[in-house]
Amino acid sequence: MEQPIVTEKRFNFKPTTVISELSPVQKPLMALGILVAFILFIAITAAAGWVQGVLYIIGLALGATLLHARFGFTSAFRRLASVGNVQGLQAHMVMLAFATTLFAIILSTGFSFTGVTPAGYVSPVGISVIFGSFMFGIGMQLGNGCASGTLYNLGGGASSMILTLIAFIIGSTVGAYHLPFWTETPSLPPISLAESTGLGFFGAWVVQMALFALIYLVTVRIAKRKNPPAMKPLPTTNGWKKIFRGSWPLFAAGIILAILNALTLTVRGQPWGITSAFALWGGKALQAIGVDVSSWGYFAGANGEALTQTVLADSTSVMNFGIILGAFIAAAAQGNFRPRRFKPGIAGAAIVGGLLMGYGSRLAFGCNIGAYFGGIASFSLHGWVWGIMALLGTGLALFIRPLFGMKNPNKSDQFC
């Protein structure tokens, strides 16, 4: 078995990968994925320029990283709320610490590869964020995947994610239609720990690093007290083949995701996001059948301009395409792309979960990526509120999941 880098018991470190025999590479599927990815890259650069092409490549890397580590936001919250397993949340803290450090440097210096002034995701904190993130927390547990999880699991062969994604798009579109109402509800203005408090980026960085360290230490105490079942280690291999074939350690994947998010910020001027594309796709579909979505408040300004352009000109869309294809290629390389049938209960949960996530993400100004990951890394208070409310929503969802025939982790399980 692969030995952990850290062995001191006081840190409660457990490996997330194990040396094991891997399935054969699915060469035809892998070749197909690479061919489609290349053709789409040519189409994107021809239609929208090289910057979009670069963002698409970053999306491919994000999809591969998520798939190789099975990096979860949904599962991390569920394991914590159900049995006290903290491995996923600890990986989040490592990821957020690296992202916060990189974002602080980029945002304070204005560094950019493309000349676009970088700006973080800093959104208001009010009823819409509180309600929307709580709704999202419930939805991601029913849909068995968050925004990023829906995309990479779909690329990895999870059949039920087709239903989740369709419902996600519908929910996001309805949320876009209702957004003007929610923005009128009581709310605080956007609050940046760096720019709204006088702390500056260095002071805000110190505060957030202290919070990450505190949360990490609390998770260690939780794990020692509850002694939960560990995450089942994923199969991997030795040497350079691990990069393409084996599973990746959770902490390593978190660091890679942080770097890729920071790279996104320096290329397009905004952090990584996912769900705004879903509202755009839904809006374009309605527009195609004669609905005047351009009159909606959500589609004023830049969002309205996107309706008149090819979807390949939307940076979030091309990154989403990259995530799906990157995960597909990675799954084929691992030899585990195997779509399966799913039960009616799972189908129902996928639809309900997708609707809740889509609607909630619009109200909360983002999902687990745009609001939680990107928001906290951008020093936005709304990112912290999102994480707390989504965790509370997860707690409620644990009582709802069995109604759809879905199991929750149990303390008597060997793995969770």
N, C-alpha and C positions, 0 to 999 in steps of 0.2 A: 504493500500500500504506500502511496505517495506520502512522504513525511512533511508535516507542516513546517513553515519557516519559523514560526514562533511556537515554542513548546511550553512556555511557562504557564502553569495552570491558572495563575491569577488573572490572565487575560482571556481565559475560556476559549482559546483558539481551537477551531476544528477545521480540518481540510475539507474543501468542497469538491475536490477531484481525486480520482484514484486510478492508478495504472491498471488498465484492463484491455482485453482484446476488443478491437473495434470492428464494426460492420464494414464490409467492403465498400469502396467508393462507388456511388451510383453514377458512373461515367457518362451515360447518355443524358441524364438529367443535369449533371453539372455542366456538360458542354452546351446544352440548351440554355441554361441559365446565363452562362457567360456570353453566348451569342446574343440573346435578347438584351442583356445589359449593355453590350457594345453598341447594338443598333439604337437603343434608346439614348445612349450617350451622344451618338452622332446627331440624332433628331433634336435633342435638347440644345446642343451647342449651335446647331444650324438655326434653330428657331429663336433662341434667347441669349446666345453668347456664351463665352467661356466661363464666366462667373457661375452661371447656372450649372454648367458642366462640372465645375469643381464641387459645388454643393451636392450634386447628384452623387459624385464619388464619395463624398463624406457620408451621405446617406447609405451607400453600399457598405462602408466601413462600420457604421452604426448598426446596421442589420446583422452583419457578421458577428460583431462583438456581442450583441444581445443574445444571439442564438448560441454562440459557442459557450457562453457562461450561463445561459438560461437566466439572465439577469432580470429579476422580477421586482416590481413595485407592489403589485397585487399580492403575490405570495409572501413577500416580506411582511406586509401589514397583517395578512391572515395568520401567518405563523406566530407573530408576536401576540396578536389579540387572542388566539385560541390556546396556545400551549406555552407561550413565553419564549419561543425560539427567537433569538436576536441576531442571528447571523446575517440575515438580509438587511436589517436596519443598520448594523455595524458597517456593512459594505456601503450603504447610503452615506453614512457619516464620512467615510474615507473619500468617497466620490465628491461629496459636497465640499469637503475641506480643500481638495485639490482644485475643484472648479472655482471656489471662492478666491483662492490665491491667484489663479490665472485671471479671473474676471477683474479683480482689484487692480492688477497691473495694467490690463487692457483698457479698462474704463477710466482709470486715473491718467493715463498717458495719451489716450485717444488713438492707440496703435491700430492700424488697419492695413490689410494687404491690398485693398481695392480702392482706398480713398474715401470710403463711406465712414462717417463718424460713428463709432460703436455706441450703442445705447442698450442698457439692460431692460429686463421686463420688470417694471415697477408699476403696480396697479393699485386702485383704491381698495380700501378694506371696509366692507359693509355687509349688509344683509345678503346681497347677491353672492358675494364670495363665500360667506358662511354657509348659506343654503346650498349653493351650487357644489361646493367641495364635499359637503356631507352627502349630497345626492350622488356625486361621483364615487365616493367611497363605497356606497352600497352597490352601485352599478358595476364597479370593477370586480367585486367579489361574485356577483351573479354572472357576469360575462366571462369570468375566468381569465381576465386580462385587462390591463389598463390601456392607455392610448398606444404606447410603444409595444406593449405585450400583444395587443390585437394585431399589429402589423407584423411583428417578427414571428409570432406563432402562426399567422396565416401563411407567411412565406415558408415556415418550417413544416407545414402540412396539417395544421390543426383545422379540420373541416368546419367545426362549429364557429370558427372565427369569421367565416363568410357572413353568417347571420349577424354576428356581433358588429362587424364593420358596416353592413347595410343599415342596421338599426342605429349605429353610432352616427352615421351621416344624416339619417332622418332626424334624430334627436338634436343634433347640432344645428340643423337647418331651422327647426322649430324654435330652438333657443335663440338663434339669430333674429328671428321674427319677433320674439317676445323681449329681446334685450332692452329696447328703449324703456319698457315698463320697469324692468329691474334696476336700470341705472337711475331711476327716480326715487328708489327706496333709500332710506338713511344710510349714509356712508361717510367714512373719513376720506380725505384726499389721499393720493398716492404717497406712501411714506417709504423713503429710502434711509436705511440706517446710516448710510454714508453721507448723503447729501441733504437730508431733512433734519438731521440731529446736531450738526456741527462736529460730528466725530471725524469726518473725512474718511477716505477709503482705508487708510491705515488703521484708524481707530475702529472702524466698523469691521475690518478684517480681524482685529484682535478680539472683538466681542464675539464674532461668529465662531472663530476658532475655539474660544473658551466654551461656547455653547456646544459645539461638536464634541469636544473632549468630555464635557460634563455628561452629555447624552450617552456617549460611548461607555463611560464608567458606570452609569446607571444600568445600561444593558448588561454589563458584566455581572453586576449584583443581582439583576433579575434572573439571569441564567443560572447563577449559583444557587439561588433560592428555589427556583422552580425545577432545575435540572431537566429541561425539556428534551425530547428526542431531537437528534441532529438532522440537518438536511441530508438527504441521500447523496453521497458523493457521485459526481458525474464521471463517466469513463474518459480517460485520456491516454496519452502515450508519451514517449520520451523524445527529447531532441527537437529538431526543427519541425518535425511532422506535427507537433502539438499545435503549431500556429494555424495549420490548415485542416487538420484532422481531429485533433483531440479537443476536449472541453477545456475551458480556461478557468483558473481560480477566480472566485467572485471578487476579491479585492483588486486583483489585476484588471479585471474588466471595468470595475468602477473607476479606476484611474484613467483607463483608455477612454471611457465615455466622457470624463471630465475634460480631457485634452481635446477630443473631437468637438465638444460643445464650445470650448474656448476658440477653437479653429473656426467654427461656424460664425461666432461673434466677430472675428477679425475679417471674415470674407464677405458676409452679407450685412454686417452692422447690427444684427440682432442675434440673440441666442437661439438654440434649437427649439423648434415648436412643431406641433403635429396637427392639432384639431382645427385650426383656422382653415386648413385645406378641406376638411370635411364639410364645413359650412359653405365653402366655395363650390365644391362638387355638387352639393345639394341645390345650391342656388342656380348653378348652370343647368342642372337637370330640369328644374322648374321653369327656368327661362326658356328652355328648348320646347316646352309644351305650352308656352304662351303666358306664363305667370310673370307679372311685372315686379320682380324682386328688387330691381334697382330703386324702387320707391321706399324700401325698408330702411330704417335708420342705420342698421348694421352695415349696409352696403353703401354708405356715404363715404366719400373720400377714396382712399387707397383700395378699400375692399370693393368699391364700385368699379374702379378701374380694372380690377382683376376679372370682373365679369365680362369685360369687352375683349380680353386678351386670351390667347391660347393658354391652356392649363400648364404648358411647359414653361411659361414665363413666370409662374408662381413658384417661388423658391421652396416654400413648405411642401407643395405638391411633389416637386421633383425629388426632394429628400425622402418623402414618404415612399415614392416608387423605389428609390434606392434601398430603403430599409427592407421592403418586401423581397426584392430581388437578392439583396445581400444575404438575407436569412435563408432564402431558397438555395442559393449556391453553397452556403455553409452547411446546410442540412444534407444536401447531396454529397458533399465532401465527407461528411461524417457517416454517410450511408443510412440515414434514418429518416428520410422523407417518405412517410407512409400515411397518407390521408386515411382516416378511419370513419366509420359510421358513428353517429351519436344518437343518444336516446331522445325521445320527445321532450322529456323534462329538461335536458341540457339545452335543447333548441329553444324552449320557452325562456329559460334563464338567460341565454345568450341574447335574445331579442330584448327582453326587459332590461338587462344590464346595459346593452348598447344604447338604448333610448335614454336611460338615466345618465350614462356617461356623456353622451352627446349634448344633452340639455344642460347638465351640470357644468360641463367645461365652458360653455358660452357664458353662463352666469358668473363663473369663478375666474374669468379671464385666463383660462388655460387649464391644462390637465396635469398629470403627474410630471410631465416634461416641461411645458411652458410655465406653469405656475409653481410647482414644487421644486423641481430641479433648477430651472432657469430663474425663477423668482428668488429663491434663497441665494443662489450664486450671484444674483444681481443686487443683493442686500435689500430686497423688498420685504416689508412686513407681511404683505399678503401671501408670500410663499410659505412663511411659518404658520400662518393661520390656516392655509390650505392643508398643510400636512396634518395638523391637529384635528381638523374637522373630517378629513378623509379617514383618519384612523378611527374616529368615533363612528363614522358611517360603516366602517368595516366591522366594528363590534356589533352593530345592529344586524348587519348582513349575515353574521354567523347564525342567527336564529331563523333567517329567511331561507338560506341555502338548502337545508334539508327538505323544505317544502317542494323543491324542484328535484329531489333525489340526489343532491350534491353532498358529499362528505366533507367534514371539517377535520383538521388534524386533531389527534387524540393523544393524551399524555402516555397512553400505553403503547403507542406505535413505536416501532424500532426507528423509523425515519419519518420525517414530516415534510 
